Amino acid sequence: MALTCGVPQGSILGPLLFNLYMLPLGLSKQAVKQLQYIQNAAARVLTRTRKYDHISPVLRSAVMLFLTFVVLLVASSSWAEEMSRTGDTTRELSVGELLERANRERVPEPDEPELVGDIAVSSDRNADPCTSRGCLWLKYSDGKVYIPYYIANHYSDRERSIIQRGLESFAAVSCIYFRPYQSGDHEWISIESRSGCYSYVGRQGGAQTVSIDRQGCVYHSTVQHELLHALGFNHEQTRSDRDAHIRVHWDNIMDGMDYNFYIVDTLNQGTPYDYNSVMQYER
């Protein structure tokens, strides 16, 4: 029997599994168990309908539609329950607004760095250190950049899945591959829930903290944003060629946020200005 991604062609499980895998990551354990039960039920129905070949095509279609509806219902119910539990009403906020809100009431621990916005600043470096190739992660002979990472164990399963999805998103569109930390690695990104959302800009050496605070930072956009800082990217609107692409209306900028729009002598690495970048602040 021919296979497509490990699923028999013509099987009711194909469309059903497609819907399962296309769901957002981070469902609760209870929801995952419910979806697995539905998947097993579909397999049993498929086996039984083989005895009735004259009606099985119609019945299979009906079962597929019904189970797809149930899958989506379970998923939406799970997300609604999770949002209610966490008080999450911010999914429409821009990444800049999310970061500003998360860092507004920040109370840093003694061992945490100073911040300029969401950029961590070492005492011996300026606020935007990654303006040369010396701060970039090394590219291997196969043309790829492999970056070890460690995720602290204080995140919930749902939070960890959001962070994991952010890490994996880079491999789909670039030569950057995040891989789990291994003994013997000398440089790696350590993702922790510290005070606020922040990252150093570029490779620092050793264990490099990227703070994804559980209180306000665990979103796909903010995870990508802080990881891009760690890769060496500054905010898009601070690029050295910014004025050739956008006009900044200083009067519209939120109070105290002007520094987010100061031009930096950035290394743009030959990339065009990205108006839809997750690194682009709106105001």
N, C-alpha and C positions, 0 to 999 in steps of 0.2 A: 504494500500500500504506500502511495506517495505521501511524503511528509512535507509540511510547511511550518518551519519553526518548531518542529517536534509535535505538531498537532495533525492528526489524520485529515486529509482533504475531504470535504463533504460531511464532516462530523459536526454535530451541534455544539461540541466543545470548542471548536475553532472560534466562532463568533462570541461565545460566552467568555472564553479566556481572553479574547481581545478586549472585551469590555472590562474584565478584571484588571488587566495590565495597564489599561489606559486611565484607570482611576488615579487620582492624586495619591502620592505616597503619604504614609503617616496615619493610616486608619488605626483605631484602637484594636487591642487584641480580641475583644469581644466581636467587633465587626469582622475581623479577618476570619475568625472561627465560623461566623454566620455565612460568609462568602464561600468558605471551603465546604460547608455543609450543602450549600446550593449547588456547587460544582459537582459534588459526589451524587447528589440527587439527579442532576442532569445525566450523568453517566449511567445511572440505573434506568432512567426513562429511555435513554437511547438503546440500551440492551434489550429492553422489553418490547420496544416498538418494532424491532427487526422481525418479530413473529407476524406482523401485519403489514406486509409490504404494500398492499393496495391503499392504505391510509397513512402510512408512516411519513411521506413527504409533507402532507398537510399538518399532521400532528407534530412533527418535528418543528415546523415553522411556528406553530402556535406555542409550543413549549419554549422555543428560543425567545420569542417576543416576551412571554410571561416572565421567564427567568431574568432576562435583561432588565425588565422593569423592576423586578425585586432587587437585583443587584444595585441598581441606581438608587432605589429607595433606601436600602440599608446603608449605602455609602453616604447619601445626603443626611440621613438621620445621625450617622456617626459624627460627621463634621459639625452638624448643628449642636449636638451634645457637647462636643469638644469646645466649640466656640463659646457656648453658654458657660461651660465650666471655667474657661480661662478669661472670660470677658472680652474676647477678641472681636472688636468692631472696626478694625483698622485696615482691612484688606484693600481698600481703595486709596489709601494714602501713598504718596510717592516715597521713594527710598530716602530722599532728603528729609521729608517730614518725619518718617519713622526714626531716622537717626537722630534728628534734632530732639524729638520727644524722649527717646531712650536716654540720651546723654544730658538732658536738661537738669535733672535732679541727681546727677551722678555724685556719689560719695566714694572716692577711690580709697583703696587699701594702701598702707604705707609702701608696699612693694610694687605698686602700679605706676606706670609712666604718666607724665603730663600729656595732655591732649590739646591739639589744635583742631577743633571740630571732632572728627572721628579718627584723626591721624595721631598715632603715638609718637612722641618725641623723646629721644634719648638725651641725656644731659650734655653729651658731647657731639650732638648732631643738630642740624637745623630742622625745620618743620617739613621740608620736602627734600630728603636726601637723595632720592633716586632720579638723578638727572644725568647719569652716565651709565655705561654698560657694566661697570663694576658692581652694581647692586642687583643685577639680573641673575636669575637662576640659570644654571649651566645647561646647555643643550648637549645631548649625547650624540654619538656617532650615527645613530639611526635617525637623527633629525628631531627627536622628541625630547621634551623636558619632563623629567620625572621628579615629582616633589613628594617626599614622605609627609604624612600627616598623622596626628594623634587626636582623637576626640575624647575628652574627659568623660568619666563614667557617671557624672551627676546629671546628665540629660535623660529625659524620658524617651521611650521608644519612638514616639511621634516626633519629638524634637530632633532626635538623632537621625531619623529618616529624612527630615527636611535638610539638615546639614549635609547628609550623604548625597542627596539629590543635587545640592549646590556644587559639591565637589565633582560629581560625575558629569555635570553639564559642560564642563570645559573640554573634555575629550571629544565631544560630538562636533565641536566647531573649531578646534585648534590642535596644536601639537602638544598641549599641556595635559599631563596625566598625573593626577593625585593618586598615590598608593599608600597603603597603611605603613606606619612606622615599623621598622625592623631593627633588631639589635645590631649595632654597628653603624647606623646612620649618624652622621655628624651634624647634619642640618635638617630640620624638619619644622613643620607648622604645628603648633600645639593649640587646638581649639578648645577654649575654656569659657565658662560662664563667670566672667569677672564683672567689674562695675562699668556697664555701658557697652556700646558697640565700638570697637576700635581695632586698628592694625597698624603696624609699622609699614612704611612704604619700601618695598624691595627686600631683597635677601639680607638678613642680619647676621646669620651664623648661629649655630647651636639651636636650642629650642626657642622658637620664635612664636610668641603669643599672639593669637587672633582671638579677641574677646567677642563672643556671641552670648550676651547676657540673656538668661532665660526670661527675664522680665523686659520684654519689648524688642528683642533683637532676632528672635528665631523666625525669620521669614526668608523665603527663597531669594528675594531681591537683596536683602541686607547681607545674607551669607555670600552671595556672589560679589557684592560690593566690597566687603572686607577682604575677601580672597584676592580680588583684583589689586587692592592696595598692596597686599603681601607679595604679589607678582611684580610689583614695580609701577603700577599705574596710579597716577594722580587723578583728581576729579577732572572730568571732561571739560568743564567750563573754565578751568585754570590753565589749559594748554597754551603754549607759547604762541600758537597761531589762532587763538580763540577769536580775536577781533575780526579776522578775515571770514568768519563763519556766522557769528551771532552778535547781537547788540545787547549789552547789559543795561537794563533800566535800574539804576542804583536806588531810585526812590521806591521801587517795588520790593526790594529785598527786606526780609524779616529783620527786625531790630537785633543788632549784635551778630548778624550772620554775614556781614560784609567780607570778612576774611576768606569765606568760601569762594569768592569770585576774584581774588587777587591772582594775576597772571604769574605763572611759574615757568622758569626756563626748563621746560620738560623735554625729555627724550621721547618723541612721538613714534619712533620706530617705524616710520613710513606708513602709518595708518591714517586713513581719512577721518575727518571729524565725524563723530557718530552722534547725531541729534537724539537718537533713541537709546543711548547708552544708559546702563544701570549706574554709571558713574556721573551722569549729568544731573545736576540739581536744577530744580525749577525756579526757586526763589529763596 
